[in-house]
Amino acid sequence: MTQIISTHSFRGGTGKSNITANLAALLARRGHRVGVFDTDIQSPGIHVIFNLAEDEIRLTLNDYLWGNCSIEEATYQVQNENGGAVFLVPSSIKANDIARVLREKYDANDMHDAFRSLISAFRLDYLLIDTHPGL
């Protein structure tokens, strides 16, 4: 059964993304398959920690939420060690995409469906969710 771990804080800049990325890397080094969701849609950044360049990101969580792709298409393998792997679903860093998702919102059920799909498609041992600060 996949373990789901969410990192959250009420304030920004407390290290949520760093903790999430480091935990993912450690688990992968131990041979686990780890999914990482960047649900900090308003100020995404965990892709930088995984050295995923902006020009390498074609599809994002935003595209999935708008129905433009499957969650698997918006997933990037960012680490592969000792039989383990890290699969990252980044949020868009484009200002227009951030504004659109804030304006139009999204259905929380779509996010839940994305979690389940990613767990199944990539046979994840762990799913780590990097959240936006606040309530």
Backbone bond lengths (Angstrom), bond angles and torsions (degrees), N, CA, C in turn:
res aa  C-N    CA-C-N  psi(-1)  N-CA   C-N-CA  omega(-1)  CA-C   N-CA-C  phi
1 M - - - 1.448 - - 1.531 109.41 -
2 T 1.308 115.92 134.67 1.464 122.10 -179.10 1.523 110.81 -71.32
3 Q 1.325 115.45 132.95 1.467 121.26 174.53 1.527 108.09 -89.45
4 I 1.324 116.70 130.14 1.459 121.51 178.95 1.520 108.38 -109.77
5 I 1.340 115.24 126.31 1.465 121.38 -177.63 1.521 108.07 -128.12
6 S 1.313 116.17 127.17 1.458 121.70 179.00 1.522 109.24 -113.66
7 T 1.339 116.44 133.80 1.465 120.28 175.48 1.519 107.61 -104.60
8 H 1.327 115.60 129.03 1.460 120.17 -175.36 1.524 110.70 -146.32
9 S 1.314 114.46 149.37 1.458 122.49 174.05 1.517 107.57 -149.67
10 F 1.303 115.96 155.69 1.459 119.71 178.99 1.521 112.07 -80.94
11 R 1.332 117.26 -13.37 1.465 121.37 179.48 1.518 110.07 -122.26
12 G 1.322 115.26 151.86 1.458 120.76 174.99 1.521 110.51 -80.63
13 G 1.316 116.56 161.70 1.456 121.22 175.85 1.509 115.24 76.29
14 T 1.328 117.11 18.45 1.463 120.33 -177.52 1.529 113.25 -96.05
15 G 1.337 117.17 -3.32 1.461 119.82 176.60 1.515 115.79 101.54
16 K 1.318 118.03 14.48 1.472 120.74 -179.50 1.527 112.29 -56.72
17 S 1.319 115.97 -48.95 1.469 119.71 -177.90 1.522 111.36 -65.86
18 N 1.319 117.59 -39.82 1.470 120.69 177.75 1.521 111.39 -63.65
19 I 1.315 117.05 -43.36 1.467 120.52 178.13 1.521 110.12 -63.10
20 T 1.330 116.70 -45.00 1.462 120.91 -179.78 1.524 111.04 -60.73
21 A 1.327 117.20 -47.66 1.471 121.34 -178.91 1.524 111.57 -64.15
22 N 1.313 117.17 -43.84 1.467 120.14 -179.85 1.518 111.80 -66.45
23 L 1.324 117.34 -40.94 1.458 120.40 177.27 1.529 110.19 -62.82
24 A 1.325 117.05 -42.87 1.468 120.84 178.21 1.527 110.80 -60.00
25 A 1.324 116.85 -45.66 1.468 121.07 -179.66 1.527 111.37 -62.89
26 L 1.316 116.88 -43.69 1.470 120.39 179.36 1.524 111.56 -63.40
27 L 1.321 116.61 -43.40 1.465 120.14 179.59 1.530 110.88 -64.50
28 A 1.327 117.22 -40.47 1.470 120.63 178.60 1.524 110.69 -64.34
29 R 1.316 117.07 -39.34 1.471 120.40 178.18 1.519 112.12 -63.52
30 R 1.317 115.87 -23.59 1.469 120.28 176.75 1.525 111.65 -88.81
31 G 1.336 115.93 7.87 1.457 120.05 175.34 1.514 115.33 93.53
32 H 1.316 118.19 8.56 1.467 121.02 -178.84 1.523 111.58 -90.20
33 R 1.333 114.33 154.06 1.462 121.91 174.35 1.526 106.73 -97.79
34 V 1.333 115.59 121.53 1.464 121.53 -170.10 1.526 110.15 -125.23
35 G 1.321 116.08 129.42 1.457 121.64 172.42 1.517 109.12 -101.22
36 V 1.327 116.94 141.69 1.465 122.00 177.56 1.525 107.88 -127.86
37 F 1.331 115.99 122.77 1.465 122.46 176.74 1.514 108.89 -106.20
38 D 1.324 116.43 126.07 1.466 120.59 172.84 1.522 107.30 -92.77
39 T 1.330 116.74 91.54 1.465 120.61 179.06 1.524 111.72 -92.86
40 D 1.318 116.78 11.70 1.465 120.98 173.38 1.529 106.96 -82.58
41 I 1.311 115.70 69.83 1.459 122.52 -172.13 1.526 112.10 -64.25
42 Q 1.325 117.69 -27.97 1.463 120.59 -178.04 1.522 113.09 -78.30
43 S 1.321 117.06 -28.47 1.472 119.85 179.62 1.532 110.10 -149.86
44 P 1.340 116.22 68.06 1.467 120.27 -177.56 1.524 112.07 -67.84
45 G 1.333 115.68 150.85 1.454 117.56 179.95 1.514 115.47 -165.98
46 I 1.324 118.38 -7.47 1.465 119.29 -175.33 1.529 111.65 -65.20
47 H 1.335 117.55 -22.35 1.472 120.09 177.98 1.531 111.06 -59.86
48 V 1.327 117.03 -31.03 1.467 121.55 179.90 1.527 110.07 -66.26
49 I 1.316 116.50 -41.27 1.466 121.17 -179.63 1.530 110.35 -62.32
50 F 1.330 116.34 -35.49 1.468 120.96 179.03 1.528 112.49 -86.86
51 N 1.331 116.79 6.83 1.465 122.15 177.57 1.529 112.56 61.38
52 L 1.331 116.22 34.03 1.460 121.72 175.81 1.526 107.38 -93.33
53 A 1.323 115.63 107.54 1.466 121.23 -175.29 1.527 111.35 -68.83
54 E 1.324 114.99 148.74 1.462 121.05 -179.27 1.522 111.84 -55.74
55 D 1.320 117.70 -39.23 1.466 120.21 -177.58 1.529 112.87 -74.43
56 E 1.327 117.56 -9.51 1.465 121.61 175.57 1.528 111.87 -88.43
57 I 1.321 117.09 -14.41 1.467 121.73 -175.84 1.525 108.97 -89.89
58 R 1.319 115.77 107.65 1.460 120.94 179.38 1.521 111.38 -92.97
59 L 1.309 116.92 -46.61 1.464 122.80 -178.71 1.520 108.75 -125.46
60 T 1.332 115.93 150.66 1.462 121.40 -175.15 1.526 111.13 -134.70
61 L 1.316 114.89 178.32 1.461 120.83 174.28 1.526 110.20 -56.65
62 N 1.320 117.05 -37.74 1.465 120.77 178.39 1.524 110.77 -57.49
63 D 1.334 116.71 -46.02 1.467 120.48 179.68 1.522 111.00 -59.61
64 Y 1.323 116.69 -41.25 1.464 120.53 177.09 1.530 110.51 -61.86
65 L 1.320 117.34 -47.20 1.467 121.06 -177.77 1.523 112.34 -63.46
66 W 1.332 117.52 -27.03 1.465 121.72 177.25 1.523 112.62 -88.52
67 G 1.331 117.36 0.56 1.458 121.23 178.02 1.515 114.68 80.44
68 N 1.330 117.53 19.93 1.465 121.41 -177.34 1.523 114.27 -90.69
69 C 1.338 117.43 -10.69 1.465 120.27 -178.89 1.524 109.28 -163.86
70 S 1.318 115.42 169.19 1.466 119.95 172.50 1.529 107.83 -82.18
71 I 1.313 116.69 162.76 1.464 119.59 179.28 1.529 109.99 -67.16
72 E 1.326 116.89 -31.10 1.466 120.01 177.93 1.530 111.43 -63.35
73 E 1.331 116.78 -35.40 1.467 120.71 179.53 1.529 112.04 -70.18
74 A 1.324 117.16 -21.92 1.468 122.08 -179.45 1.525 111.69 -98.02
75 T 1.326 116.58 16.75 1.465 122.16 -176.53 1.528 110.35 -110.72
76 Y 1.333 115.61 139.11 1.466 121.99 -177.39 1.526 109.23 -126.78
77 Q 1.336 116.71 130.07 1.459 119.67 174.79 1.521 107.38 -80.41
78 V 1.327 116.27 117.78 1.462 120.86 -174.43 1.523 113.28 -111.51
79 Q 1.315 117.38 -7.91 1.464 120.57 177.69 1.512 108.60 -154.70
80 N 1.327 115.99 142.91 1.453 121.75 179.23 1.522 107.41 -148.40
81 E 1.342 116.33 102.53 1.468 120.81 -177.91 1.518 111.36 -141.07
82 N 1.309 115.85 141.42 1.470 122.37 172.07 1.523 113.02 49.53
83 G 1.316 117.04 35.77 1.456 120.33 -179.53 1.513 113.54 83.76
84 G 1.321 117.36 -8.14 1.461 121.44 177.14 1.513 110.46 -97.13
85 A 1.316 115.73 169.38 1.464 119.72 -179.43 1.520 109.97 -156.16
86 V 1.340 114.98 155.02 1.461 121.69 174.13 1.523 107.57 -118.45
87 F 1.327 115.39 127.85 1.457 123.17 178.85 1.525 107.92 -115.59
88 L 1.329 116.60 117.87 1.461 122.13 -174.60 1.525 111.26 -106.01
89 V 1.331 115.26 133.24 1.464 122.21 170.37 1.524 106.29 -110.10
90 P 1.346 117.34 100.63 1.462 119.87 -178.36 1.527 111.64 -83.28
91 S 1.321 115.91 154.66 1.462 121.16 168.42 1.518 107.61 -90.79
92 S 1.320 115.87 158.33 1.461 120.21 -178.76 1.522 111.01 -69.88
93 I 1.326 115.31 140.73 1.466 120.53 176.47 1.523 111.47 -99.66
94 K 1.329 117.08 0.32 1.466 121.49 -179.42 1.530 109.85 -74.35
95 A 1.322 116.10 130.26 1.469 121.34 -177.01 1.529 111.91 -56.07
96 N 1.324 117.74 -41.14 1.467 120.64 179.99 1.523 111.71 -64.11
97 D 1.339 116.68 -39.13 1.464 120.55 179.23 1.523 111.20 -68.14
98 I 1.323 116.47 -40.22 1.468 120.40 178.18 1.521 109.48 -63.63
99 A 1.324 116.87 -46.38 1.468 120.80 179.28 1.524 110.95 -61.63
100 R 1.320 116.84 -40.53 1.468 120.17 -178.92 1.519 111.90 -64.42
101 V 1.320 117.52 -46.21 1.465 119.36 -178.06 1.531 110.84 -67.15
102 L 1.333 117.47 -32.40 1.464 120.39 176.16 1.526 110.82 -70.10
103 R 1.315 116.53 -37.69 1.462 121.67 -178.65 1.531 111.51 -73.57
104 E 1.337 116.29 -46.48 1.461 120.99 -173.73 1.527 113.42 -90.13
105 K 1.329 117.01 -16.57 1.475 122.55 -176.24 1.531 109.90 63.85
106 Y 1.321 116.21 -169.71 1.457 121.50 176.31 1.513 108.11 -157.30
107 D 1.309 116.49 161.61 1.455 122.90 -179.41 1.533 108.67 -84.39
108 A 1.319 117.16 121.49 1.470 121.47 -179.72 1.524 111.54 -59.07
109 N 1.328 117.39 -28.03 1.462 120.13 177.52 1.524 111.41 -63.78
110 D 1.340 116.87 -31.79 1.466 120.14 176.94 1.525 110.73 -63.65
111 M 1.324 116.04 -37.82 1.465 120.37 178.63 1.533 109.49 -65.77
112 H 1.318 116.29 -44.26 1.466 120.78 178.37 1.529 110.49 -60.41
113 D 1.324 116.56 -43.39 1.470 120.48 177.57 1.528 110.99 -61.76
114 A 1.328 116.42 -38.32 1.468 120.72 178.66 1.523 110.68 -63.28
115 F 1.322 116.92 -42.89 1.466 120.46 178.48 1.525 110.00 -58.34
116 R 1.327 116.48 -49.83 1.466 120.90 -178.54 1.525 111.59 -62.02
117 S 1.323 116.52 -43.30 1.468 120.27 -179.51 1.523 111.80 -63.08
118 L 1.324 116.30 -43.58 1.463 120.16 -179.22 1.526 110.90 -65.05
119 I 1.321 116.38 -43.30 1.468 121.02 178.13 1.522 110.25 -56.70
120 S 1.317 116.55 -45.63 1.460 121.22 -178.12 1.530 112.21 -71.14
121 A 1.324 117.06 -48.40 1.468 121.23 -174.75 1.524 112.86 -63.54
122 F 1.329 116.94 -37.55 1.462 120.67 -175.68 1.530 113.02 -107.23
123 R 1.332 116.86 8.13 1.470 122.98 177.91 1.534 110.82 48.48
124 L 1.327 114.99 56.87 1.461 120.85 -173.68 1.521 112.84 -75.78
125 D 1.322 114.68 140.67 1.462 121.48 170.19 1.525 110.01 -86.50
126 Y 1.335 115.52 -33.61 1.467 122.14 -179.01 1.523 109.47 -136.48
127 L 1.326 115.32 144.87 1.456 121.94 170.41 1.523 106.93 -124.65
128 L 1.329 116.20 118.64 1.462 122.05 -179.82 1.524 108.58 -106.35
129 I 1.321 115.97 131.50 1.459 121.50 -177.66 1.517 108.82 -116.07
130 D 1.322 115.55 115.22 1.466 122.82 177.78 1.530 106.99 -92.61
131 T 1.322 117.35 113.91 1.461 121.42 -170.96 1.527 113.02 -99.87
132 H 1.329 114.03 168.14 1.461 122.15 173.79 1.529 108.11 -82.82
133 P 1.330 118.41 141.53 1.467 119.41 178.58 1.528 111.86 -66.43
134 G 1.298 115.12 155.24 1.462 121.36 177.34 1.507 112.00 119.11
135 L 1.312 114.54 -167.57 1.465 120.03 -179.72 1.466 109.76 -79.23
